[in-house]
């Protein structure tokens, strides 16, 4: 699989200075954690789930979570498990590329049980999403994952979801984060990424952000995300990939504030109709949130609607200017440090302070590609939509 792989090769050649790389479920974890992109959630009870997965793969989705937790009722869990086993068996008989597939469970004992019931079809499973993760609640999940991996002989990753009230509340936040750090460090080779449950954070205070607001505008939520990145997303080798929170909206009937998308980039790309469609479907708020996610150290995003996938991927592509700066900073002869003017002659590149940024940028460039000099977000999104 590869990002923008659903686009014709000749179109990719026009869009990209460096095309996104190909990868598989067996690729190194460092690459996969950066490549997750827009992770699309789907209830595990969907009767045509296998068809849905194949369809979304053809539209550019590279990671999906099949949910047995909050997206289905308590009374539907057993049916959801049975449906997953049936749908995975169906998928195992088909040919073609599939996304990275994860199952979101409710209890640790579901992990070895589902792996056993999947049988040979477990080869299609990349891992499990672990809800309401703290040290106390998370260790049993991680231990169950280790048992299931050993029994099946198949590599399985964990993606803990950070969403518990203990993490939100000021008086318990640091202690909870320290515990989470101990747990995920102990199982570092199995933890692919950490996911943020912002809807649960809001729930603890009876809040729900409007389509005109991002998670970063809700200060109590923004403070938690900042502390998670501070303690768990460091670039010194101790950190993990932390993914962006879900965007809940896909159509807005009425808005209070002006649209947040400037008109000029769309006029230059002759894509004014695309701009109007994005605004109509509340995508201007999503685009702003993705940009703020990235500025604050998050990579990828939880998605609950297929229309959110392409915006996440288009904004994850590295610009030619970013790529040029990162390459300059990491040149071997720059190892001693120093300051240099960027090739675009519009900024200072300071070698030592910008090194970690440059390394992360080149990893993102590997999985999402580098746009040509004259290609921006609008052209990438338009090409992705038209396929």
C-alpha positions, 0 to 999 in steps of 0.5 A: 500500500502507499498514500495516494496509491489510488491516484493514476501514476501519471497524476502522481508524477505531476504532483510529487517531487518525491512520491510516497513510498510503498509499505506493508503491514510487515514494514518497520514499526517506525515507518508504520507509526508515521504512515497511519494517516487518517485512521478510519473507524467503523463499527464492528457490526456492519454487515458488509464490513469486508466490502466496506474495507475493500472499498475504502482501501480503493479510495486511499484509506491505509488504516482502519479500526473496527470498533467493539467499544463505544460505537456499538451497544453493550448488547451487540458485543457478541454479535460484533465479535462473530461478525468480525471473525466472519468478515476477516475470513471473507477478506482472507479469501480475496486478493488485493491490498488492504489497509492496516486493520486494528480491532478496538476491544473493551476487555483484555480477555477479548484479545487472545479470544479473538486472535484464536477465533480468527485462525489463519485470517489473523494474518490480516490483523495489525493489532488492537486499540486499547480503550481508556488506557492508564497504567493500571488498566492498560497493563492487562491489555498489553499482557494479553496482547503479548500472550496472543502474539506468542500463541499466533506467531503473528506480530501484533501492535497496540494503540492505547487510547488516552481518554480517562478522567484521571488524565484530564483532572489536574490533580491526577494528571502528572501521576497518570501520565507517569504511569502511562509512560512506564507502561508503554515504555515497558512494551515499547516494541508493541506500541505503534502509536498513542491515540487521544480520546477528546470526546471523552475528555469533553464528556467529563465536563459536559462539553462538545466543541462546535464545528466552528471550534477546534480541539485547540480552542477548548482550553481544558482539552488543549492543556491535556493534549499539550501535556501528553505531547510534553511527556510522551511525544518527545523527539529524544528517542523516548517519545511515541507517535501521538495522533490527532483527535477525532473531528465529529462533523461532516455537514453543517446546517448553519454556522455562526462564524465566517468560513476559515478557508481563504479564497485565493489558494482555490482561485489559483488552483481553479477549484472554487467549487471545491472550496464551497464543498469543503465549507458546506461539509464543515471541512474548513474547521477540520483543516484548521484543526489538522494544521494545529495538530501538526503544529503541536506535534501530532501526526495522523488523525482519528476519523469517523467519516470517509470524507475526512481522510483525504484532507488529513493526507493532503495536509500531511504531504511535505512541501517542497520548501520543507523538504529543502530545509530538512535536507539542508539541515541534515547534510553531513557537513552541517554536523557541527551546527551553525546557521544558514539561510534557507534555499527559499531565502525566507528564513533561518535554518539553525542546524542543531535546534532544527535537527529533530524537526528535519528528521521527523519531516524526512520520515513524513516525506518518505510515507506521504511524499514531497509535493512539487514546487508549484503544488499545494494542498488544493491540488493534492486534495482535488486530485485525490477526490477525482482519483 
